[in-house]
């Protein structure tokens, strides 16, 4: 069988299925919204924040909405099945909340043209697929600024997950802003190749502490590194959620994801018939990316400087990646006054000048 | 007082009754758990076992998906069952599955984007070879140096996972992937795509191969000297040696066979439902297949049924999550109960329960 025919065949069955469901739904029925989670809400990080947003959405709309969740969905073949089942269950809007769901989401979207999809941190477009993500690098600039001020050993530790643009961008952003306030600041990066693995995160934290780091940042989800920082008496930042239980020390601030405003807006758009596919990359100004309260362990002057930076980014008067900037190998990247395009940021796969260590490829 | 008395021979009648008994016990215990969680137990159990097969909304999609999910489980489990009968413990099917997929992907990428007819057959050979070669490492070490194949094959799973991760981030990374990890998606490369053979049935070459494996496995086991040899080798190694069975040769054969089956399963998965090598490509089929092999009592037909049952609990579990808001952990606990009871009541086919009066002291 030719692939073309195969696609046409499945697309046709999908349309029949989808239109069959559409006739079932009457105006009085609540809007069904589906969610696919990579983990369980108890991870305290990534999935937890999506779950919080879902709960806020339910609270906001009351009985005008009905949500359906499938947890622990591995990226790949299983995701395609889970997303399809949400479509079959009558969901009209589906949030797929991890990068690895991108190809499955696109595949299912072809079969269900009447269902709207919201793909978190993806980049492939389709008429019924929107991509959304947070400009977390903006938040990382603010905590980079605090880290640069606070380090005494001039060594900042960074527990990194995977060498993908999202993570590389965060490291570069934090490093640039630490350097701006502390020209001697160095960034030490450990790659753990996981988003969530408390023992590994703790090991990485210990290795960084042993090498003289006195401020710790992380892109991983758990609080394991935070506990190590507490034992060692150094400073650290919360990730994804606030991790307030470690304030005021070691947790001096945090970077948080708050998806609720976006989720509520998109569900409202579907209800009003105004939903269109678009790519949204949402920053500090939208409330999606939040910098957690800066604790009392940080001197007032440092706090004021960090908040001023936060407000400039929020107002749009300062772009985090503004030239002149060179790549790590010394080659020119941005001319003076030039700001990085979103396309360049989304594909960022190099360190900026001044970073030590090699980016794994 | 209850005592267990070993039966001279395993009871045939009980061997058939115990799986049914186990399912009933699981329904009772699982129903209690669902009731404690505040869900209607009858509805929950109906959703898991009935809806994937007969619910009008889901069945037309989920019935074929049962085959897609059971295919790799059955194929790997049949391969493993031969070795297990001969007391050859290949625990590393997961690693062989990964290596088969990587070898097949290597072939596909080498020929990309040509459309020669032989690309797919060559990938099949490469997949089988990849799994076979990975399984021959513990076989060689055992035959040559007497190492323990359980440990070596298991440890090689972690090596394979790291190779997989390296491939996804390094040599096999999609050059058009915006810097994100993961290979090209073979679903978009017709010559290499393991697509559905008949649209809407879920049948792909991997499912067909799993079916063939069941038939060939049955013939080998019941009608061929090879099946006789492994049974004897498992039950009476000395007798087998007198009968002219070379234990080293048998060991290599069983390891190689199970490795090739696992490699094939990986190949069909990466070329079809999964599409890509990513760092999360393997989702545990190689380990679950060990359970499936034992649930099926190491018999090809039993393995086929066990594989379908496992697939049913996965897919029914997802439907239960989305339609009853059951958490993923409850579904996993339910699956665990099923295995627990299946293995637990197994005692009845090997032992007889006797009620004895306690002797007066």
Interface residues (C-beta under 8 A of the other chain):
Chain A: X1 X2 X3 X6 X9 X10 X13 X17 X34 X40 X68 X69 X70 X71 X72 X74 X75 X76 X77 X78 X80 X81 X82 X84 X85 X86 X88 X89 X90 X99 X100 X103 X107 X123 X162 X163 X164 X165 X193 X346 X347 X348 X349 X360 X361
Chain B: X57 X58 X60 X61 X62 X65 X68 X69 X165 X169 X170 X178 X179 X180 X181 X182 X185 X187 X190 X193 X195 X196 X197 X198 X199 X200 X269 X272 X273 X274 X275 X276 X278 X279 X280 X281 X283 X315 X318 X319 X321 X322 X323 X325 X327 X328 X329 X332
